[in-house]
Amino acid sequence: MPAQQSKSADVRTALKQGIHLLREAHVPSDTLAAELLLLHVTHRDRTWLYAHPEEILDPQTIESYFSLLRRRAAGEPTQHLTGKQEFWGLEFEVTPDVLIPRPETEHLIEVALDRLAVRELRHGRDPKLTGEGLTIADIGTGSGCIAAALAKELPAAIIYATDISPAALAVAQRNATRIGFSDHIAFLKSSLLDSFSPLATRHSPLLFDLVISNPPYIGRKETSTLPIEVRDHEPATALYGGEEGYELYCQLILQAARHLRSGGLLVLELGHDSLPAVRPLLDTPKWTNVHVTNDLAGIPRVLSAERT
Ligand SMILES: C[S@@+](CC[C@H](N)C(=O)[O-])C[C@H]1O[C@@H](n2cnc3c(N)ncnc32)[C@H](O)[C@@H]1O
């Protein structure tokens, strides 16, 4: 039976109808999506939702809720409807101009922090980092989620964040300002690390301790296999790395080798099948201590290496 939109309903009924409508449309994570949309229109939190199942929702709230449910059922991502996504315990504004931050990208932050701490231990220093003396570049910052997570963990670090998309940089800048990190992160429009070359003169080279990136890595040839939420609603510049997908890694790794100081770290997110094409790019004397870290699904997700 198709889900009916009531004129007014209690919270429990509205939630059940929402889940039913999304399930009929084969929306993944239907319960979570219905909950998030109901929380969004009621401006409440999850505790309230389950503590007040009998509360009657007014017709206007029900109307807004069903309007969002129908857009979700038609393929719009939940995060575009609510305008936000959590990453590393921080809330980020998301718009169709930026990639929606993914949970697996948090592995990049973990690997970067672990490897920076190990570096301190190797030098006989306290592994508890504040970021003092560290200069970091986040390449392809999108919503700014990686730069902001690092600013949270390494408040004394100097962080540069680049993107080729001015619209994405505007979102990242707003996120940094709202979260309170705008003084810690400098945003630059740049293709990969291009904008840093003129800044690095022979007398004062701009060298990084960490270059970190979640570059676009989906192959254009995979377009038809992507879920509609991704293919039709997330920006192509954030998704596609080229026909195969791994094309941007080569230039990114070459540029990172030029811009990292000796002992500096490169931390890259990998696509689900990028490893065989990308790992060999680090088989040069410029790189050592190359590690691959799997995500929770067992997919090789993070490639990290140290500049010799
Ligand atoms: C996969 S998204 C990652 C966004 C964000 N860092 C995250 O992890 O959610 C890739 C980002 O790289 C940007 N981008 C694409 N090509 C680029 C290039 N040549 N130079 C710099 N940024 C680029 C896109 O605009 C997009 O914001």
The ligand as a Gaussian input file, in Angstrom:
#p B3LYP/6-31G(d) Opt

LIG

0 1
 C       36.577000      13.841000      -3.590000
 S       36.348000      15.572000      -3.316000
 C       36.976000      15.697000      -1.652000
 C       36.398000      16.821000      -0.849000
 C       36.813000      16.802000       0.632000
 N       38.241000      16.924000       0.781000
 C       36.324000      15.521000       1.293000
 O       37.160000      14.670000       1.602000
 O       35.113000      15.381000       1.489000
 C       37.605000      16.233000      -4.324000
 C       37.756000      17.759000      -4.305000
 O       38.846000      18.099000      -5.148000
 C       38.516000      19.216000      -5.947000
 N       39.335000      19.144000      -7.167000
 C       39.104000      18.482000      -8.324000
 N       40.132000      18.641000      -9.180000
 C       41.040000      19.395000      -8.532000
 C       42.311000      19.919000      -8.878000
 N       42.879000      19.661000     -10.057000
 N       42.958000      20.689000      -7.972000
 C       42.397000      20.966000      -6.769000
 N       41.201000      20.509000      -6.373000
 C       40.532000      19.738000      -7.251000
 C       37.023000      19.116000      -6.177000
 O       36.468000      20.373000      -6.478000
 C       36.553000      18.522000      -4.838000
 O       36.206000      19.549000      -3.936000

